Amino acid sequence: MQDLGNVSGAWAITIAASCTLVALGYHTMTYTEENVERNEEVMRCIAWCYQIDKSMSLLLQRPPLLPKLSVSPVSLLSTHPTNAARSLFQLSIELSQAQEATLDLVSSPGRMERSKLLDGINSIHHDMVALHEKIIQVSGASSSSKMTKSLTSNSTGYIESITRKRQ
């Protein structure tokens, strides 16, 4: 929906999904083998909501709707991607983690010490460079070139904006 230009509609759906996940207590789900087998679909929904929440929050310069998850968002996905689309979604979640780190820096209350700010920006920059390398590796093996180009474009633009802020 956000790609089609209906940003307010995408934000409304993100609000509904995030509030539902929090109301059901899914944001506190812990990762165990037992949970994975029973709740794989729920875990994918949490991952999708996480990804959309971070993207929309950064786009609209609003605080994220989902509280910090009790597990790594990447751990919510199957550990053995079976196809290129799943690999790209995992990369998308990793991009969302960098977006969350950026939101934490931008929305921190009060003024942050310059050294802490620079450390945060350098950490995000390092993560984004590593993510960009992963995207290039996956794009060589991917048949879904449209999705790969979109993710590559997003990560490249993000790296450029972080690099400008570093300077």
C-alpha positions as CSV (number, residue, x, y, z in Angstrom):
1,M,0.0,0.0,0.0
2,Q,2.8,2.4,0.8
3,D,4.4,1.6,-2.6
4,L,1.2,2.6,-4.3
5,G,1.2,6.0,-2.7
6,N,-1.5,5.6,-0.1
7,V,0.8,6.4,2.9
8,S,-2.1,7.3,5.2
9,G,-3.9,4.0,4.5
10,A,-0.6,2.1,5.0
11,W,-0.1,3.9,8.3
12,A,-3.7,3.1,9.4
13,I,-3.2,-0.6,8.7
14,T,0.2,-0.6,10.5
15,I,-1.5,0.9,13.5
16,A,-4.2,-1.7,13.6
17,A,-1.7,-4.6,13.1
18,S,0.7,-3.3,15.7
19,C,-2.0,-2.7,18.3
20,T,-3.4,-6.2,17.6
21,L,0.0,-7.8,18.1
22,V,0.6,-5.9,21.3
23,A,-2.9,-6.6,22.7
24,L,-2.3,-10.4,22.0
25,G,1.1,-10.2,23.7
26,Y,2.9,-11.4,20.7
27,H,5.6,-8.7,21.0
28,T,6.9,-10.6,24.2
29,M,7.0,-14.0,22.5
30,T,10.2,-15.9,23.3
31,Y,12.0,-18.0,20.8
32,T,12.0,-21.7,21.5
33,E,11.9,-24.7,19.2
34,E,8.4,-25.5,20.5
35,N,7.2,-22.0,19.6
36,V,8.6,-22.2,16.1
37,E,6.7,-25.3,15.3
38,R,3.4,-24.1,16.7
39,N,3.6,-20.5,15.8
40,E,5.5,-20.1,12.6
41,E,2.7,-18.2,11.0
42,V,2.4,-15.8,14.0
43,M,6.1,-15.3,13.9
44,R,6.0,-14.4,10.2
45,C,3.2,-11.9,11.0
46,I,5.3,-10.3,13.7
47,A,8.3,-10.0,11.4
48,W,6.1,-8.4,8.6
49,C,4.6,-6.0,11.1
50,Y,8.0,-5.1,12.5
51,Q,9.4,-4.5,9.0
52,I,6.4,-2.2,8.0
53,D,6.4,-0.4,11.3
54,K,10.0,0.6,11.1
55,S,9.8,1.6,7.5
56,M,6.7,3.7,8.0
57,S,8.0,5.2,11.2
58,L,11.2,6.3,9.5
59,L,9.3,7.5,6.4
60,L,6.8,9.6,8.4
61,Q,9.3,10.6,11.1
62,R,7.1,9.2,13.8
63,P,8.0,6.9,16.7
64,P,7.5,3.2,16.0
65,L,4.2,1.7,17.1
66,L,5.7,-1.7,18.2
67,P,7.7,-1.8,21.4
68,K,11.1,-3.4,21.3
69,L,10.7,-7.1,20.6
70,S,11.9,-9.6,23.2
71,V,13.7,-11.6,20.4
72,S,15.7,-10.7,17.4
73,P,13.3,-10.1,14.5
74,V,15.5,-12.2,12.2
75,S,15.0,-15.2,14.6
76,L,11.3,-15.0,13.8
77,L,12.0,-16.3,10.3
78,S,12.8,-19.8,9.2
79,T,16.5,-20.4,9.6
80,H,16.8,-22.2,6.3
81,P,15.4,-20.0,3.5
82,T,14.0,-22.1,0.8
83,N,13.9,-19.5,-1.9
84,A,15.2,-16.2,-3.0
85,A,12.1,-14.3,-1.9
86,R,12.5,-15.6,1.7
87,S,16.2,-14.6,1.6
88,L,15.2,-11.1,0.4
89,F,12.7,-10.8,3.2
90,Q,15.3,-11.7,5.7
91,L,17.5,-8.9,4.3
92,S,14.5,-6.6,4.5
93,I,14.2,-7.4,8.3
94,E,17.9,-6.7,8.7
95,L,17.3,-3.3,7.0
96,S,14.5,-2.7,9.5
97,Q,16.8,-3.4,12.4
98,A,19.1,-0.6,11.1
99,Q,16.0,1.6,10.7
100,E,15.1,0.9,14.3
101,A,18.6,1.8,15.4
102,T,18.2,5.1,13.4
103,L,14.9,5.8,15.0
104,D,16.4,5.2,18.5
105,L,19.1,7.8,17.7
106,V,16.7,10.3,16.2
107,S,14.1,10.0,18.9
108,S,16.3,9.9,21.9
109,P,15.0,12.3,24.5
110,G,17.2,15.4,25.1
111,R,20.6,15.9,23.5
112,M,22.8,12.9,23.0
113,E,26.5,13.3,23.6
114,R,28.3,13.7,20.3
115,S,30.5,10.7,20.9
116,K,27.5,8.4,21.5
117,L,25.8,9.8,18.4
118,L,28.8,9.2,16.3
119,D,29.2,5.7,17.7
120,G,25.6,5.0,16.9
121,I,25.9,6.3,13.3
122,N,29.1,4.4,12.8
123,S,27.5,1.2,14.0
124,I,24.5,1.7,11.7
125,H,26.8,2.5,8.8
126,H,28.8,-0.7,9.4
127,D,25.6,-2.7,9.5
128,M,24.4,-1.2,6.3
129,V,27.6,-1.8,4.4
130,A,27.5,-5.5,5.5
131,L,23.8,-5.6,4.5
132,H,24.6,-4.2,1.1
133,E,27.2,-6.9,0.5
134,K,24.6,-9.6,1.5
135,I,22.1,-8.0,-1.0
136,I,24.6,-8.2,-3.8
137,Q,25.3,-11.8,-3.0
138,V,21.6,-12.7,-3.0
139,S,20.9,-10.7,-6.1
140,G,23.3,-12.9,-8.0
141,A,21.3,-16.0,-7.1
142,S,17.9,-14.4,-7.2
143,S,15.4,-14.7,-10.0
144,S,13.1,-12.0,-8.6
145,S,15.2,-9.1,-9.9
146,K,12.5,-6.5,-9.3
147,M,12.5,-7.2,-5.6
148,T,16.3,-7.3,-5.4
149,K,16.6,-4.0,-7.3
150,S,14.1,-2.4,-4.9
151,L,15.9,-3.7,-1.8
152,T,19.3,-2.7,-3.3
153,S,18.0,0.8,-4.1
154,N,16.5,1.2,-0.6
155,S,19.7,0.1,1.1
156,T,21.9,2.2,-1.1
157,G,19.9,5.3,-0.4
158,Y,19.9,4.5,3.2
159,I,23.7,4.1,3.2
160,E,24.1,7.4,1.4
161,S,21.9,9.3,4.0
162,I,23.8,7.7,6.9
163,T,27.1,8.6,5.3
164,R,26.0,12.2,4.8
165,K,25.1,12.4,8.5
166,R,28.5,10.9,9.5
167,Q,30.2,13.8,7.7
